[in-house]
Amino acid sequence: MKKITIEIEGMSCMGCVRNVETSLKELNGVKKVEVSLEDKKAVLEVSEEVSLEDLKSKIEEAGYNPVKIIQNGN
């Protein structure tokens, strides 16, 4: 299991937060998602097979911009 923090631009309301959460939860291997409108970031717990590129793509598909991805280890 790895923990990942993604800074996201473009979120302006709780609907945006729900869109990002829903999109990320669609990926197999995503165990936990917490999106903060105030901090403009998502904190995730994912299994090892989830790639950073997959996470980035899902956020972009939802209409937002992942600007920085930090992998925090296990």
Number of C-alpha atoms within 10 A of each C-alpha: 14 16 17 19 18 22 17 23 15 12 19 11 10 12 11 17 18 14 17 25 21 15 16 24 16 10 14 11 16 19 15 13 18 15 22 16 19 9 9 16 22 22 19 23 19 21 15 12 11 16 12 13 9 12 22 19 17 20 21 15 13 15 15 18 17 20 11 12 18 12 13 12 8 11
